[in-house]
């Protein structure tokens, strides 16, 4: 049940380009190019995201992408 409440909030934060953990702008994070896309690390909490530069969308990185 808790996941049903949290998932839409996290999706909304990612659509706004914000970290799902602390709400910091992901455009301010540390960036590194990888074969999966641009890897962005949140400067506050350290969560890792993948930025698709073509669609300008963020998503959480999978373990194999880290």
N, C-alpha and C positions, 0 to 999 in steps of 0.2 A: 504494500500500500504506500509506503514512504517513497518508493521509487516512482510511483505514479504522480506524486506531487512534485518531486525534485526535477525529473526529466524535462518537463516543459519550461521550467525556469532556466535550467542550464542551456537548453536550445535557444531560448530568447537571448541570454547573455552572449552566446557564441554568435548569433546573428547580428548583435550590436558590436562585435569585435572586442568583447571583454572576457577576462578570465572567469571561469566558472567557480573558482575557489575564493578569490578575493575581490573580483570586480574591476581590477586594474585594466587599463587600455592595453591590448596586445600589441598595438603599434609601437609602444615604448619598450617592448621586450627585446631580449637578445636574439638576433637572427642568424641562421646558418643555413646555407643551401645544401639540400640533400637530393637523392634521386626520387624521393617521394614528394618533394615540394620544398617550400621554405619552412624550416623548423624554427619555431618561436618558443622561447622559454620565458615564462612570466618572471618579472624582476622581483616581485614580492614573495610569492609562494613557491616558485620553481616548477610549476606544472608545465608540461611540454605539449605544444600544439603543432599542427601542420596547417600551413596557410597555402591555399590553392590560389595562385596569383591570377589565373585566368578568370575564375569566377569571383575572386576576392572574398572567399569564405574560409572560416577556420573550423577545425575539428580537433578532437583530442587525438594525440599520437598513440598508435598501437605499440605494444612491447617490441615487436620486430623492427619498428621504425626508429626506436630510440638509440 
